[in-house]
Amino acid sequence: MGNLKINHVAVWILVVVNLIVAFLWYAPFVFGNQWMQLLGKTEEDLAAASPLNYIVAIITAIAMTYSLAWLFKRLNIDTTLKGLLYSLFFCVVYFFLQTITIGLFSLRPLALSFIDGGMYLVNFVIAGLLLGSWKKYEVAASEVEENS
């Protein structure tokens, strides 16, 4: 069967999904209004935000998704269940708990950390499910010769 490879198509789909989830997560009809209120910001404040914010968000989505795909390849995550469990583990340990800790030391409301951390959790679950189930293998040279 060969060794696992990074599935670049899956990664780029997940980059787009990551951005869509974030857009919807912070939309007024989901958590946007509550999030702005907890931050003490208005829609005008957010409208005045730099375009650099969006560039950073895209770069972050690319880095997060490729690093998760690379970890899955290195750890030989080859099932949907393993993908889900590992992505949950990575998210909770490296993002969710850190988001809560930073929020607490920044004297921000705990609900704000749960909104921000929840968005990461949803994105990691989706990424873990897709990367764990949609595998790509590199074919060994010996397999190519056998099939010839």
N, C-alpha and C positions, 0 to 999 in steps of 0.2 A: 504493500500500500504506500510506503514512503513516509517521510517525515512531514509533520505539520508545517505549513507555510502561513505567513500572514495573508489573509484574504483582503486584498486592497479594496475590492468592490464593497465588501461588507463594512470595512472601516469608513469609506467615504459616505456610504449610506448612513452610517451611525453619526458621522459628523453633522450631516444635515438634520437627522432626527434629534440630535443633541440641541441644536439651535432652535428647532421647532418646539421641543419640549420646554426650553427656557422661555421662549416667546409666549407660549400659552400659560406656563406656570405663573409668570409675572403679569399676565393680562388682568385687567380690572375685574373680570368675571370669575377669576380663579383666586389668586392670592395677591394680585397687584395692589388693590386698594388697601388691604390690611398691611402689606409690606411697606407701602409709602407712608402710611400712618405711623407704623412702628419706627420708621426711619426719621419721621418728622419732615418729609419731603412732599412736594406738590408735583402735579403733572408738568407745570412750567419748569420746575427744577430739572426734571428728567429730560424734557424737551431741549434744554440748553446743554445737555451732556455732549461731550466731545465724540466725534466719529471714531476716535481712537478706541473708545470703549468697545465698539463692535468688532474692530480689528483684533483686539485682545481676546474677545470672546471666541472668535473664529480660530485663532491660533491655539487657544486653550482647548477647544473642542478637538482639534487635530491632534495636539500633544497627548491629551488624555486618552483618546481612542486608540491611537497608535501604540502608546505605552501599554495599555491593557491588552491589545492584540499581541504585542511582543511578549508580555508576561504569559499569556495563554499558550503561546507557541512554546516558550521555554518550559512551562509546567505541564505541557502535553494535555491541556484541557480539551477533551474531545467529545464531550457530551453536553447536552442542554442543561442537565442538572448540575454538573460540575461548573459550567459557565455561570449559572445563577448563584451557586453557593460561593464561589471564589469572588465574583464581582460584588456580592453583598459584603463579604469579609473585607475586601479592599476598600470599599466605599465607607463602611462604618468605621474601620480603624484609621484610615488615612484622610478621610474628608469629613464625615459627619461629626465624629468626636472632636476633631480639630476646629471645625466651624463653631461648635458649641463652646469650646474652651476660649477661642478668640473672642466670641461674642460676649461671654461672661466677663472677661478681663477688659473688654472695651465698654463695659457697663451698658450693653445693649439688652433689650428684652429677650428673654429666652425664646419666645414665640418667633422672633426674627431669625434666630439660628435654626429653628425647626423648619421654617419656610425655606431658607437657603439650603440647608442640609437635605431637606426632602427632595428638592429639585435634583441634587446630585444622586440621591438614592434612586429615583425613578430612572435617570439616565444610565446609571450603572447596571440596574436590573435589565433594562432593554439591551444594553451592550453585552452583558454577560449571556443573556439568552441567545442573541443573534450570533455572537462570536463562538459560543459553545456548540451551537447546532449547525452553523454554516461553515464547514471546514474546507480547507484546501490543502492538498498534499503535494509535496515535490516528489516526482517520480525518480527513483534511483536508476542509474545507468543500467544496472543488471536487469531491471524490470523492462526497460525499453528494448533491450536485446532479446529477452524472452518473448516479447509480444511481436517481434519482427519476423 
